[in-house]
Amino acid sequence: MTTSSIEHLPTARYRASHGGRAAVAVLDATLAELEDRGYAAASLRTIAARADVPLETVFAKWRSKQHLVQDAIQQLACRLPTPETGDLRSDLLQVTEALGELLTFPGAADVLRCLLAPAGSDGVSAGSTRIGLLAEPRAVIRRIVERGQRRQQCPTRLHPGLVADAIVGGLLYRVLISGDALTRRTTAGLVDLLLTDDT
């Protein structure tokens, strides 16, 4: 899958909350570096050079590569689309594909593995996985299902939170555990499985 459904540039939300063009430039450079070189080859030094900022500026905001990559990937998660086509299946399919693209973005799986470790890595709590990377996509899916229920496109007994958990969990299983390919056919099959006999 590609990352065509998600804008790669950090959001204005980050600029407003964290301030400074340097931080935005570093996040841009991080995403570009991940795409070009991958998580293992990327370093704070090469990212700083790419952003044309002093290395000290990077260290002032992020104490490790993992923290920086986590922040950059979170910005992509905050840009996950909330489609409104008027059809529940189409909306779920679009957001599931976008989430799959996010999870397969270079570096995303590496950060998630670190965060899901028993004690975290680099001092990052495992609970941080719920911030940005997973909480925002889950909230988007919940809103789509709730909207579908209001339109009577699915029964009210279909729990929006469980649908969100199933989609997020199903994609995470493929990315982090089974290693099976994540394709549009996969995401469509997952959505159809959840909606079978319920629409």
Secondary structure as the mmCIF struct_conf table of DSSP 4:
data_model
#
loop_
_struct_conf.conf_type_id
_struct_conf.id
_struct_conf.beg_label_comp_id
_struct_conf.beg_label_asym_id
_struct_conf.beg_label_seq_id
_struct_conf.end_label_comp_id
_struct_conf.end_label_asym_id
_struct_conf.end_label_seq_id
BEND BEND1 THR A 3 THR A 3
TURN_TY1_P TURN_TY1_P1 SER A 4 SER A 5
BEND BEND2 ILE A 6 ILE A 6
BEND BEND3 LEU A 9 LEU A 9
HELX_LH_PP_P HELX_LH_PP_P1 PRO A 10 THR A 11
HELX_RH_AL_P HELX_RH_AL_P1 ALA A 12 HIS A 18
HELX_RH_AL_P HELX_RH_AL_P2 ARG A 21 ALA A 41
HELX_RH_AL_P HELX_RH_AL_P3 LEU A 44 ALA A 51
TURN_TY1_P TURN_TY1_P2 ASP A 52 ASP A 52
BEND BEND4 VAL A 53 VAL A 53
HELX_RH_AL_P HELX_RH_AL_P4 LEU A 55 LYS A 61
BEND BEND5 ARG A 63 SER A 64
HELX_RH_AL_P HELX_RH_AL_P5 LYS A 65 ALA A 77
TURN_TY1_P TURN_TY1_P3 CYS A 78 ARG A 79
BEND BEND6 GLY A 86 GLY A 86
HELX_RH_AL_P HELX_RH_AL_P6 LEU A 88 LEU A 103
TURN_TY1_P TURN_TY1_P4 THR A 104 THR A 104
BEND BEND7 PHE A 105 PHE A 105
TURN_TY1_P TURN_TY1_P5 PRO A 106 GLY A 107
HELX_RH_AL_P HELX_RH_AL_P7 ALA A 108 LEU A 115
TURN_TY1_P TURN_TY1_P6 LEU A 116 LEU A 116
BEND BEND8 ALA A 117 ALA A 117
TURN_TY1_P TURN_TY1_P7 PRO A 118 ALA A 119
BEND BEND9 SER A 121 SER A 121
TURN_TY1_P TURN_TY1_P8 ASP A 122 GLY A 123
HELX_RH_3T_P HELX_RH_3T_P1 ALA A 126 ARG A 130
TURN_TY1_P TURN_TY1_P9 ILE A 131 LEU A 134
HELX_RH_AL_P HELX_RH_AL_P8 ALA A 135 ARG A 150
TURN_TY1_P TURN_TY1_P10 ARG A 151 GLN A 152
BEND BEND10 GLN A 153 CYS A 154
TURN_TY1_P TURN_TY1_P11 THR A 156 ARG A 157
BEND BEND11 LEU A 158 LEU A 158
HELX_RH_AL_P HELX_RH_AL_P9 PRO A 160 LEU A 172
HELX_RH_PI_P HELX_RH_PI_P1 TYR A 173 SER A 178
HELX_RH_AL_P HELX_RH_AL_P10 ARG A 184 LEU A 195
TURN_TY1_P TURN_TY1_P12 THR A 196 ASP A 198
#
